[in-house]
Amino acid sequence: MLPKLTHVLAVALSILLWASPTLAANKRIGIIVFDGVLTSDITAPIEVFGVASKKAWFDHYEVITINVSSSEYISTEEGLNIKVDDFLKNSPQVDVLLMPSSYHMEPLLKNKDLIQYIKDTAKQAEWMASNCSGAFVLAEAGILSGKKATTWAGGESDLKNDYPEVDVQFDTNFVIDGNVITSNGSVVSYQAAFALLEKMSSESRAEEVREALQSKRLW
């Protein structure tokens, strides 16, 4: 009986070892990127969730960038060049989708493929998010209808006027309503990323990442 038991244990161990790589990073946090995107809108969540993904309690998530165009690189408003991971044309499946902003949102609002991708993703995503004027794109896709939301500080009235179906919140850094989080963007993108990480894990685990990044809780 002992040799058979040893054989069974060996087989079980080999299955676990073979399966373990598939257990890591089987969920994805997608961040939409494009030329002219505001740097902190994307680097803040990349850093927060990137650090978290190195932790055992969050290593089943990976962060990917999704370019609206077909170029392998994008250049941010501030001149940072980034190699992207995937492309909108591939309609990558993600569990969390974040829409950042730029100073020129009109092309994004008119991009039917982007709007449809956001609509489709929202049907199965755990979380939908935006920073700054990215909220206008989520609103255009109908994601914010009937929900509380915010946008860049000073842009709340524009969001309210353009999308009266959204319950726009004024003078607040970020808003969570259901599985949607919207924020002012810029440096507040860090605050929003930590708030989302806390919702996706726990307060104590988010605090681990805060300490790693030498950040303080501001809410």
Sequence and secondary structure as in RCSB ss.txt:
>XXXX:A:sequence
MLPKLTHVLAVALSILLWASPTLAANKRIGIIVFDGVLTSDITAPIEVFGVASKKAWFDHYEVITINVSSSEYIS
TEEGLNIKVDDFLKNSPQVDVLLMPSSYHMEPLLKNKDLIQYIKDTAKQAEWMASNCSGAFVLAEAGILSGKKAT
TWAGGESDLKNDYPEVDVQFDTNFVIDGNVITSNGSVVSYQAAFALLEKMSSESRAEEVREALQSKRLW
>XXXX:A:secstr
 HHHHHHHHHHHHHHHHHHHHHHTT EEEEEEE TT  HHHHHHHHHHHHHHTTSTTTTTEEEEEEESSS SEEE
 TTS EEE SEEGGG    SEEEE   S  HHHHT HHHHHHHHHHHTT SEEEEETTHHHHHHHTTTTTTSEE 
 STT HHHHHHH TTSEE  S SEEEETTEEEE  TTHHHHHHHHHHHHHS HHHHHHHHHHTT     
